[in-house]
Amino acid sequence: MDPDFEDLGEFAEAVVEGDAEEMVEEALEMTFGIDL
C-alpha cells in the first residue's frame, strides 16, 4: 500500500503544530484510506 503523499504532508503539518488529534486522523487516512 503506497502512502498518499498529500496525507503525509498533512500529517507532517499536524506534527509540527503538535495537533495529536489531527495526527491520529491523518495516520488513519494514510493507513486505512478512511477519510475522517
Phi and psi restraints in degrees (range 20) as a CNS / XPLOR table:
assign (resid 1 and name C) (resid 2 and name N)
       (resid 2 and name CA) (resid 2 and name C) 1.0 -83.6 20.0 2
assign (resid 2 and name N) (resid 2 and name CA)
       (resid 2 and name C) (resid 3 and name N) 1.0 133.1 20.0 2
assign (resid 2 and name C) (resid 3 and name N)
       (resid 3 and name CA) (resid 3 and name C) 1.0 -66.7 20.0 2
assign (resid 3 and name N) (resid 3 and name CA)
       (resid 3 and name C) (resid 4 and name N) 1.0 146.0 20.0 2
assign (resid 3 and name C) (resid 4 and name N)
       (resid 4 and name CA) (resid 4 and name C) 1.0 -83.5 20.0 2
assign (resid 4 and name N) (resid 4 and name CA)
       (resid 4 and name C) (resid 5 and name N) 1.0 115.9 20.0 2
assign (resid 4 and name C) (resid 5 and name N)
       (resid 5 and name CA) (resid 5 and name C) 1.0 -69.0 20.0 2
assign (resid 5 and name N) (resid 5 and name CA)
       (resid 5 and name C) (resid 6 and name N) 1.0 -22.9 20.0 2
assign (resid 5 and name C) (resid 6 and name N)
       (resid 6 and name CA) (resid 6 and name C) 1.0 -66.8 20.0 2
assign (resid 6 and name N) (resid 6 and name CA)
       (resid 6 and name C) (resid 7 and name N) 1.0 -45.0 20.0 2
assign (resid 6 and name C) (resid 7 and name N)
       (resid 7 and name CA) (resid 7 and name C) 1.0 -62.5 20.0 2
assign (resid 7 and name N) (resid 7 and name CA)
       (resid 7 and name C) (resid 8 and name N) 1.0 -39.3 20.0 2
assign (resid 7 and name C) (resid 8 and name N)
       (resid 8 and name CA) (resid 8 and name C) 1.0 -60.7 20.0 2
assign (resid 8 and name N) (resid 8 and name CA)
       (resid 8 and name C) (resid 9 and name N) 1.0 -40.6 20.0 2
assign (resid 8 and name C) (resid 9 and name N)
       (resid 9 and name CA) (resid 9 and name C) 1.0 -64.4 20.0 2
assign (resid 9 and name N) (resid 9 and name CA)
       (resid 9 and name C) (resid 10 and name N) 1.0 -40.7 20.0 2
assign (resid 9 and name C) (resid 10 and name N)
       (resid 10 and name CA) (resid 10 and name C) 1.0 -66.7 20.0 2
assign (resid 10 and name N) (resid 10 and name CA)
       (resid 10 and name C) (resid 11 and name N) 1.0 -37.0 20.0 2
assign (resid 10 and name C) (resid 11 and name N)
       (resid 11 and name CA) (resid 11 and name C) 1.0 -63.0 20.0 2
assign (resid 11 and name N) (resid 11 and name CA)
       (resid 11 and name C) (resid 12 and name N) 1.0 -46.9 20.0 2
assign (resid 11 and name C) (resid 12 and name N)
       (resid 12 and name CA) (resid 12 and name C) 1.0 -61.4 20.0 2
assign (resid 12 and name N) (resid 12 and name CA)
       (resid 12 and name C) (resid 13 and name N) 1.0 -39.2 20.0 2
assign (resid 12 and name C) (resid 13 and name N)
       (resid 13 and name CA) (resid 13 and name C) 1.0 -63.1 20.0 2
assign (resid 13 and name N) (resid 13 and name CA)
       (resid 13 and name C) (resid 14 and name N) 1.0 -41.6 20.0 2
assign (resid 13 and name C) (resid 14 and name N)
       (resid 14 and name CA) (resid 14 and name C) 1.0 -64.9 20.0 2
assign (resid 14 and name N) (resid 14 and name CA)
       (resid 14 and name C) (resid 15 and name N) 1.0 -38.0 20.0 2
assign (resid 14 and name C) (resid 15 and name N)
       (resid 15 and name CA) (resid 15 and name C) 1.0 -61.8 20.0 2
assign (resid 15 and name N) (resid 15 and name CA)
       (resid 15 and name C) (resid 16 and name N) 1.0 -46.5 20.0 2
assign (resid 15 and name C) (resid 16 and name N)
       (resid 16 and name CA) (resid 16 and name C) 1.0 -60.4 20.0 2
assign (resid 16 and name N) (resid 16 and name CA)
       (resid 16 and name C) (resid 17 and name N) 1.0 -39.2 20.0 2
assign (resid 16 and name C) (resid 17 and name N)
       (resid 17 and name CA) (resid 17 and name C) 1.0 -79.9 20.0 2
assign (resid 17 and name N) (resid 17 and name CA)
       (resid 17 and name C) (resid 18 and name N) 1.0 -10.2 20.0 2
assign (resid 17 and name C) (resid 18 and name N)
       (resid 18 and name CA) (resid 18 and name C) 1.0 71.8 20.0 2
assign (resid 18 and name N) (resid 18 and name CA)
       (resid 18 and name C) (resid 19 and name N) 1.0 28.5 20.0 2
assign (resid 18 and name C) (resid 19 and name N)
       (resid 19 and name CA) (resid 19 and name C) 1.0 -93.0 20.0 2
assign (resid 19 and name N) (resid 19 and name CA)
       (resid 19 and name C) (resid 20 and name N) 1.0 93.5 20.0 2
assign (resid 19 and name C) (resid 20 and name N)
       (resid 20 and name CA) (resid 20 and name C) 1.0 -63.2 20.0 2
assign (resid 20 and name N) (resid 20 and name CA)
       (resid 20 and name C) (resid 21 and name N) 1.0 -42.9 20.0 2
assign (resid 20 and name C) (resid 21 and name N)
       (resid 21 and name CA) (resid 21 and name C) 1.0 -61.2 20.0 2
assign (resid 21 and name N) (resid 21 and name CA)
       (resid 21 and name C) (resid 22 and name N) 1.0 -43.5 20.0 2
assign (resid 21 and name C) (resid 22 and name N)
       (resid 22 and name CA) (resid 22 and name C) 1.0 -65.5 20.0 2
assign (resid 22 and name N) (resid 22 and name CA)
       (resid 22 and name C) (resid 23 and name N) 1.0 -37.8 20.0 2
assign (resid 22 and name C) (resid 23 and name N)
       (resid 23 and name CA) (resid 23 and name C) 1.0 -60.7 20.0 2
assign (resid 23 and name N) (resid 23 and name CA)
       (resid 23 and name C) (resid 24 and name N) 1.0 -43.7 20.0 2
assign (resid 23 and name C) (resid 24 and name N)
       (resid 24 and name CA) (resid 24 and name C) 1.0 -62.9 20.0 2
assign (resid 24 and name N) (resid 24 and name CA)
       (resid 24 and name C) (resid 25 and name N) 1.0 -45.6 20.0 2
assign (resid 24 and name C) (resid 25 and name N)
       (resid 25 and name CA) (resid 25 and name C) 1.0 -60.2 20.0 2
assign (resid 25 and name N) (resid 25 and name CA)
       (resid 25 and name C) (resid 26 and name N) 1.0 -46.7 20.0 2
assign (resid 25 and name C) (resid 26 and name N)
       (resid 26 and name CA) (resid 26 and name C) 1.0 -66.1 20.0 2
assign (resid 26 and name N) (resid 26 and name CA)
       (resid 26 and name C) (resid 27 and name N) 1.0 -37.4 20.0 2
assign (resid 26 and name C) (resid 27 and name N)
       (resid 27 and name CA) (resid 27 and name C) 1.0 -63.3 20.0 2
assign (resid 27 and name N) (resid 27 and name CA)
       (resid 27 and name C) (resid 28 and name N) 1.0 -41.3 20.0 2
assign (resid 27 and name C) (resid 28 and name N)
       (resid 28 and name CA) (resid 28 and name C) 1.0 -64.7 20.0 2
assign (resid 28 and name N) (resid 28 and name CA)
       (resid 28 and name C) (resid 29 and name N) 1.0 -40.8 20.0 2
assign (resid 28 and name C) (resid 29 and name N)
       (resid 29 and name CA) (resid 29 and name C) 1.0 -62.1 20.0 2
assign (resid 29 and name N) (resid 29 and name CA)
       (resid 29 and name C) (resid 30 and name N) 1.0 -43.8 20.0 2
assign (resid 29 and name C) (resid 30 and name N)
       (resid 30 and name CA) (resid 30 and name C) 1.0 -66.5 20.0 2
assign (resid 30 and name N) (resid 30 and name CA)
       (resid 30 and name C) (resid 31 and name N) 1.0 -40.4 20.0 2
assign (resid 30 and name C) (resid 31 and name N)
       (resid 31 and name CA) (resid 31 and name C) 1.0 -78.0 20.0 2
assign (resid 31 and name N) (resid 31 and name CA)
       (resid 31 and name C) (resid 32 and name N) 1.0 -45.7 20.0 2
assign (resid 31 and name C) (resid 32 and name N)
       (resid 32 and name CA) (resid 32 and name C) 1.0 -113.5 20.0 2
assign (resid 32 and name N) (resid 32 and name CA)
       (resid 32 and name C) (resid 33 and name N) 1.0 -5.0 20.0 2
assign (resid 32 and name C) (resid 33 and name N)
       (resid 33 and name CA) (resid 33 and name C) 1.0 71.9 20.0 2
assign (resid 33 and name N) (resid 33 and name CA)
       (resid 33 and name C) (resid 34 and name N) 1.0 20.5 20.0 2
assign (resid 33 and name C) (resid 34 and name N)
       (resid 34 and name CA) (resid 34 and name C) 1.0 -86.8 20.0 2
assign (resid 34 and name N) (resid 34 and name CA)
       (resid 34 and name C) (resid 35 and name N) 1.0 125.3 20.0 2
assign (resid 34 and name C) (resid 35 and name N)
       (resid 35 and name CA) (resid 35 and name C) 1.0 -99.1 20.0 2
assign (resid 35 and name N) (resid 35 and name CA)
       (resid 35 and name C) (resid 36 and name N) 1.0 105.5 20.0 2
